[in-house]
Amino acid sequence: MAIFVDNEPLAGGAFAQDATVSAVVDQVRARLAGTGRMVLGLRCDEQDVSMDRLEQVLGMPFAAVGRLDVVTGCPGALVADALGVTRGALTETYATVATAASHLSSGDTSSAMRALADCCAVWARVHEAVVRACGLLALDVSGVAVEGRAVSQWLRDLAKRLLGIKSAIESRDTVLLGDILRYEMDQTLGDWERLLDGLIGIASSRSSAAGS
């Protein structure tokens, strides 16, 4: 099998005949240690390996593959781009929150709950994106600060506010829920945006440092 890393042949790679593609990728990862780069994707016999095929390809004997391309890059740039997309999705929920509040005011609780469910799905993805970004950047969430507050504190404070929504829904307190949506959620969403902006800045600085 021919092995290439960013279109350059992998030098000095020695593998047992029964080694898997995963073993090849592990060796590439080991060589990348300390470089600020990471494995971003694979191409197998000139075909991009999608996420749903990744586990299957990693388990294949490497000798059964004609050519394996390992694509690497700076996680900072990847994380900054992903968080930018996440921020855009978050911003769109301002309008959906307002719609949910309007439905509650008019007594259309079912429509309000549907709108709020859409928001909650986005907010869950935002939380996941933040946690994943910190992992990719190897950030200590208790030690890294955004606007003078540890990332872990941001996450705790934001989770506490969202728990208020959950409690209001579970207790069927539509008055309290409406008040939260009308008077508190803009600040909460603004806090999420500030956190994302801070992390985007950190990721971008890592990308610039890796490229210099």
C-alpha positions as CSV (number, residue, x, y, z in Angstrom):
1,M,0.0,0.0,0.0
2,A,1.2,3.5,-0.8
3,I,0.8,5.9,2.2
4,F,0.7,9.6,1.8
5,V,0.5,12.4,4.3
6,D,-0.7,15.6,2.8
7,N,0.3,14.3,-0.6
8,E,3.8,13.5,0.6
9,P,4.9,9.8,0.9
10,L,5.1,8.6,4.5
11,A,8.8,8.0,5.1
12,G,10.1,5.2,7.3
13,G,6.7,3.6,7.9
14,A,7.2,-0.1,8.7
15,F,4.1,-2.2,9.4
16,A,3.3,-5.9,10.0
17,Q,1.4,-7.6,7.2
18,D,-1.7,-7.9,9.4
19,A,-1.6,-4.2,10.5
20,T,-4.7,-2.2,10.0
21,V,-5.4,1.2,8.5
22,S,-5.9,2.3,12.1
23,A,-2.3,1.4,12.9
24,V,-1.1,3.6,10.1
25,V,-3.2,6.5,11.3
26,D,-1.9,6.0,14.8
27,Q,1.7,6.3,13.6
28,V,0.9,9.5,11.7
29,R,-0.7,10.9,14.8
30,A,2.4,10.0,16.8
31,R,4.6,11.9,14.3
32,L,2.3,14.9,14.5
33,A,2.7,15.2,18.3
34,G,4.0,18.6,19.2
35,T,3.5,20.1,15.7
36,G,0.2,21.7,16.3
37,R,-1.4,19.6,13.6
38,M,-3.9,16.8,13.7
39,V,-5.4,14.2,11.4
40,L,-8.5,15.7,9.8
41,G,-9.5,13.1,7.3
42,L,-8.7,10.1,5.1
43,R,-8.8,9.2,1.4
44,C,-8.8,5.5,0.5
45,D,-8.0,4.6,-3.1
46,E,-8.8,8.2,-4.2
47,Q,-12.1,8.3,-2.4
48,D,-12.9,10.5,0.6
49,V,-13.7,8.4,3.7
50,S,-17.0,9.6,5.1
51,M,-17.8,9.4,8.8
52,D,-20.2,6.5,8.3
53,R,-17.4,4.5,6.6
54,L,-14.6,5.6,8.9
55,E,-14.8,2.7,11.4
56,Q,-15.0,0.1,8.6
57,V,-11.9,1.6,6.8
58,L,-9.9,1.9,10.0
59,G,-10.4,-1.8,10.7
60,M,-9.3,-2.9,7.2
61,P,-5.9,-4.6,6.7
62,F,-3.6,-1.8,5.3
63,A,-2.2,-4.3,2.8
64,A,-5.7,-4.5,1.2
65,V,-5.7,-0.8,0.3
66,G,-4.0,0.5,-2.8
67,R,-3.4,4.0,-1.6
68,L,-4.1,5.7,1.7
69,D,-4.0,9.5,2.0
70,V,-4.0,11.0,5.4
71,V,-5.1,14.7,5.5
72,T,-3.8,16.8,8.4
73,G,-4.3,20.4,9.4
74,C,-4.3,22.8,12.2
75,P,-7.2,22.2,14.7
76,G,-7.4,25.9,15.4
77,A,-8.6,26.8,11.9
78,L,-11.0,23.8,11.9
79,V,-12.4,24.8,15.3
80,A,-12.7,28.5,14.5
81,D,-14.7,27.7,11.3
82,A,-17.0,25.2,13.2
83,L,-17.7,27.6,16.0
84,G,-18.5,30.3,13.5
85,V,-21.1,28.1,12.0
86,T,-22.4,27.3,15.4
87,R,-22.6,31.0,16.3
88,G,-24.7,31.6,13.2
89,A,-27.2,28.9,14.2
90,L,-27.3,30.3,17.8
91,T,-28.1,33.8,16.5
92,E,-31.1,32.5,14.6
93,T,-32.7,31.3,17.8
94,Y,-33.3,34.9,18.9
95,A,-36.2,35.1,16.5
96,T,-37.5,31.7,17.4
97,V,-37.5,32.6,21.1
98,A,-39.5,35.7,20.3
99,T,-41.9,33.5,18.3
100,A,-42.3,31.1,21.2
101,A,-43.0,34.0,23.6
102,S,-45.6,35.4,21.2
103,H,-47.4,32.0,21.0
104,L,-47.5,31.8,24.8
105,S,-49.0,35.3,25.0
106,S,-51.7,34.3,22.6
107,G,-52.4,31.0,24.5
108,D,-51.0,28.8,21.7
109,T,-48.9,26.6,24.0
110,S,-48.4,23.8,21.6
111,S,-46.9,26.0,18.9
112,A,-44.7,27.7,21.6
113,M,-43.4,24.3,22.7
114,R,-42.6,23.3,19.1
115,A,-40.6,26.5,18.6
116,L,-38.9,26.1,21.9
117,A,-38.0,22.5,21.1
118,D,-36.2,23.8,18.0
119,C,-34.3,26.2,20.1
120,C,-33.3,23.6,22.7
121,A,-32.0,21.4,19.9
122,V,-29.7,24.2,18.7
123,W,-28.6,25.1,22.2
124,A,-27.7,21.5,22.9
125,R,-25.5,21.5,19.7
126,V,-23.9,24.7,20.9
127,H,-23.0,23.2,24.2
128,E,-21.6,20.1,22.4
129,A,-19.6,22.3,20.0
130,V,-18.0,24.2,22.9
131,V,-17.0,21.0,24.7
132,R,-15.7,19.4,21.5
133,A,-13.8,22.6,20.6
134,C,-12.1,22.7,24.1
135,G,-11.1,19.0,23.6
136,L,-9.7,19.6,20.1
137,L,-7.7,22.6,21.4
138,A,-6.6,20.8,24.5
139,L,-8.0,23.6,26.7
140,D,-8.4,23.2,30.4
141,V,-11.9,24.6,30.8
142,S,-11.2,25.4,34.4
143,G,-8.1,27.3,33.6
144,V,-8.8,29.1,30.3
145,A,-10.7,32.3,30.7
146,V,-13.0,34.2,28.4
147,E,-13.6,37.8,29.5
148,G,-12.0,37.0,32.9
149,R,-14.3,34.0,33.6
150,A,-13.2,30.3,33.3
151,V,-14.9,28.5,30.4
152,S,-16.2,26.0,33.0
153,Q,-17.9,28.9,34.9
154,W,-19.5,30.1,31.7
155,L,-20.9,26.6,31.0
156,R,-22.2,26.3,34.6
157,D,-23.9,29.7,34.5
158,L,-25.5,29.1,31.2
159,A,-26.7,25.6,32.1
160,K,-28.3,27.1,35.3
161,R,-30.3,29.5,33.2
162,L,-31.5,26.8,30.8
163,L,-32.5,24.7,33.8
164,G,-35.0,27.4,34.6
165,I,-36.7,26.9,31.3
166,K,-36.8,23.1,31.9
167,S,-38.3,23.6,35.3
168,A,-41.0,26.0,34.0
169,I,-41.9,23.5,31.2
170,E,-42.1,20.5,33.6
171,S,-44.3,22.5,36.0
172,R,-46.4,23.8,33.1
173,D,-45.9,27.3,34.4
174,T,-46.5,29.2,31.1
175,V,-46.4,32.6,32.9
176,L,-42.9,32.0,34.3
177,L,-41.8,30.4,31.0
178,G,-43.1,33.5,29.1
179,D,-41.2,35.8,31.4
180,I,-38.0,33.9,31.0
181,L,-38.3,34.0,27.2
182,R,-39.2,37.7,27.1
183,Y,-36.9,39.1,29.7
184,E,-33.9,36.7,30.2
185,M,-33.2,34.8,27.1
186,D,-31.7,37.7,25.1
187,Q,-29.0,38.1,27.8
188,T,-28.5,34.3,27.9
189,L,-28.0,34.1,24.2
190,G,-25.8,37.1,24.3
191,D,-23.6,35.3,26.9
192,W,-23.4,32.3,24.6
193,E,-22.3,34.5,21.7
194,R,-19.6,36.1,23.9
195,L,-18.3,32.7,24.9
196,L,-18.2,31.5,21.3
197,D,-16.5,34.7,20.2
198,G,-13.8,34.2,22.9
199,L,-13.2,30.6,21.9
200,I,-13.1,31.6,18.2
201,G,-10.4,34.1,19.1
202,I,-8.4,31.5,21.0
203,A,-8.8,29.0,18.1
204,S,-7.8,31.6,15.5
205,S,-4.7,32.6,17.5
206,R,-3.7,28.9,17.7
207,S,-4.1,28.7,13.9
208,S,-2.0,31.8,13.3
209,A,0.7,30.5,15.6
210,A,0.8,27.2,13.9
211,G,1.1,28.8,10.5
212,S,3.9,31.2,11.5
